[in-house]
Amino acid sequence: MVQISNEDYQQFKPLLFSIGYRMLGSVTEAEDMVQETFLKAYQIDDQKLDNKKAYLCKIMTNRCLDVLKSARYKREQYVGPWNPEPLLLESRHDIDPSEVVLQKEGLSIAYLRMMEHLAPDERAVLLLREVFHFSYSEISNFIEKKEENCRKIFSRAKQKISSIEGESLNYEKNKSLIDRFIQAFQMQNIDSLLELISEVVTLYSDGGGKVNAALRPIESRSNVMAFLYGIFQKAPEDFSFEVKQVNGQPAIVTYVNGKIQSVISFYIRHDTIKEMYITMNPDKLPT
């Protein structure tokens, strides 16, 4: 008799969480899917189970696909822009950061936002192939589609997210750019800001209807800067911020009275900030 053990839980939990988080863009939902996956796996009694990793990944993938297909209406009713839930790994003790960040691809906020443009099957195939490097044969078994169909789905998904390709994932280089951005912003050094921020930058502000936030994306450098200056001019006295690693990349984490108020993430390409993502929905922020 071959069964999933507690050792298997410790070994595969980070991988399953990593798949679930990238599929769903939600820490809470990913954690729920990991628990459901193991609950189902613990119940199996199959002597033919010779690849526990593949078996668990198949269950996890299909659990996430079910969530994505049922969540479409919920997403459509979301108030304002939707940003993925920021993943501050250093504030988590139940997930091995080395395992989650091992594949930097597919972890950035920009990449996860682009996932929203894909159908559930496209999202699954793209991540399983491009980020986790499963073979088309394995993916075919996971989602129960022919290998040829999986190849077509992958090609279609790649075309849909082509605009995000070329994103800089060099942490130190990106942190240097963000540090310069902060300094220029504080000094109101317009010349430096013009160098760092794209003229056609877009800012996505996610308050989820829980806190004040822009209900539509803010476009153009002048509008984005006016919006940011407006926020910081109204900041209370106990406001503070620091640059921390979020989703494997540098981000600005702001605090009010010692509690996280927002996370500002960036899409950087060719040494220029192309997009900003401010997540303020308290349901998406660590407490």
N, C-alpha and C positions, 0 to 999 in steps of 0.2 A: 504494500500500500504506500503510495506517494502522497504526501500532504504538505501544505504550506506551513512552515514553522515560524516561531517567534524570531529566529535568526534571519529567516527570509524577510520578515517584516522590517527588521533593522537594515538589512542590506538593500532592499528595493524601495523602501519608502521615499528616499530623496529623489530617485529617478521618477517614480510615479507622480510625486508632487510637482516635479519639474515639468513633466508632460502636461499635467492638469492645469498648472498655473498658466503656461503658455497657450493652452487651448482656450481657457476661460477668462484670463485676465483678472482673476479674482482669487485671493489667498484663501478666503473662507470656503468658497465653492470647491477649490482644488483640494483642500483638506478633507472636506466632506466626501469627495469622490475617492480619495485614497482610503478612507475608512470603509466606504461601501465596497470598494474593490477587494480589500482583505477579508471583509465579512463574507463575501461570496466565495472567495478563494479558500477560506478555512473550511468551508462546507464540502469541498470536493473530495472525492475518493476515487482517484483515477490512476491506475498503474501505468498508463501510457503517457503520463505527464512527465516528459523528459526535459522540457525547457520552461522552467518556472518564470523566468524573466519575460519570455514572449507571451506566456499565458496571462501573467499579471498585466502586461502592457496592453494586451487585447481587451481585457475587461475594462481597464482604465479608459482606454480610447473610446470604447462604446458607451461608457457611462457619461463621458464628456460630450459625446455627440448627442446623446439624449437630452442633456441639459441645454446645449446650444439650440437644438431644434425647438425646445419648449420655451426658451428664453427670448425668442425673437420679439414677441409682443411686449414683454417687459422692457426690452431695450428701446422699442419704439415709443414707449410711454415715459422714458427717462427725461427729466427736466434738464434742458441744456446739453452741452457737449458731454460725451461719455469718455472718460479716461480710464485706462486699466488701473487696478489697485497697485500703488507703489509697493515694491518689495524691498524693505530695509532689512537686509539679511543679518546685520550685526545686532539687531534688536530681537532676533529670533533664536531660540535655544533648542527647538525641536527639529530643525532642519539643518543638515550639513551644508554650509555655504559652498564648500569646495565642490560638492556634487552638483549643486544647482547652477553655479556660475561656470562650471567646467566647459559647457558649451555657451560661449558668450552670444552666439547667434540666436536670434529669436527671443532675447530677453529684454531688450530695450523697450522703453515706453513707446517710441516711434514705431517699432516693429509690431508690438502688440496692438497698437491702434489700427495699423493697416490690416491686421487679422479680421477686423470688423467688416472689411469689404469682401471677405471671402465666405462662400457657403461652408457649412460645417464639414462636409467631406473634403473640400479643398484645403481647409485649415488643417485637418488631421493629416492628410497626405503630405502637405508641404512641411509641416513640423517633423513628422516621423522620418521623412527622407532627408531634408536639408539640415535639420538641427541634430537629430538623434541617429541618423545614418543607418536606419533599418533598410533592408533590401526590399525591392518591389514585391518579392515573393512573400516576405513577412507582412508587409503592409496589406497586401492582397488578402492574406489570412485574417488580419486584424479587422478590416472593415468589410470583408466578404464581398469584394469586387474583383474582377479579373485583373491580372497584372497589366494588360494593355490599357484597361480603363484607368488604372492608377497612374500610369505614365502620362496619359492625356490630362488627367486631373491635376497632376503636378505641374505640367507645362502651362496649363490655364491659370493656375494659382500664381506661378512665377510672373506671368505677364501682368496680372492684376496688381501685384505689389512691386513692380519694377521701379516705381518712383522712389522707393525707400532704399534701393540698392546704392551702395557707395557711402552709406552711413559710417562715420568714424567711430570705431570701437576701441581706440587707443585711450585708455583711461587717463594716463598721465598727461598726454597732449590735450585731451578734452578738459581736464581739471585746470590746466594752465589757462586755457581760453576762458573758462567760467570765472576763474579768479580775476582775470583782466576785465571781464564784463562787469563783475561786482565793483571793482575799483573805479572803472569808468562811469558806472551808474551812480556811485556815491559822490564822485567828484563832478558829475554832470559834464563829463568830457565828451562832447558831441562827436568830435572827430574820431575818437577811439571807438565809440559806439557805432558809428557809420562803418567802420572797418570790420567790426565783429558781428553785426546783425545784418541779415539779408534785407534788401529793400522790400521784398515781398514776403517777409516773415508772417507767420500766422500763430496766434496764441489761442489755445483751447482751455477754457476755464471750467472746471467741473465742481459744481457745488451740489449737484443732485437734488436741488430744491430744498436742501437742508440749511444752507447758508447763502449769503449774497454772492452771486457770481454772474459773469456775463453769460447771457442765454444763447448767444451766437458766437461763433469764432470771430476773433478780432484780427483784421488783416491790415497789412502795411506797417512799416517800421515806425512811422510817426504815431499811428493809432495805438500800437502796442506799447510804445514808450510812454505815451500819455496815460494809458491804463495802469501801467506799473507804477509810475510816479504818483498817480492818484491813490493807489493802494498804500504805498509806503508813507505818504503824507498823512494818512489817517491812522497809521499804526499807533497803538497805545505805547505808553512809556516802558512797559515790561516786555516789549517786542525784542526778539533776538533771532539770529539765524546762524547756520553753519553749513559748510559744504560736506555732504556725506555720500557714501556709496549707496545708490539706489538703482536696483535692476542692473547691477554691474557697471554703472556709469556715474559720474559725478552729478549731483543734484543739490539744489538749495533747499534745506529743510528749515522752515520758519517756526518760531515758538512764541506763544503768548502765555505768560504766567507759568512757564516751564513745560507747557503741553504743546504738542505738535499742532500747528494751525494749518500748515499747507506744505506741499512738496512741489517744487518747481523743477521739472525735468526738461531736457533739451534734445532736439534732433540737430546734430552737427554734421555738416558735410563740406568738404573743401575749406576747412578752417573757418566756417561761417555758421552762425545759428540760423537755421532754416525754419524751425518750429519750436514753440514753447508749450509746455503742458503744466498748468497749475491745478493740482488736485486738492480741493478743500472740503469735499464731502466727508464729514466726520466718520461715516461708516467705513470709509476706505483708509483711514489713518490709524496707525498704531496708537494705543492709549498709554 
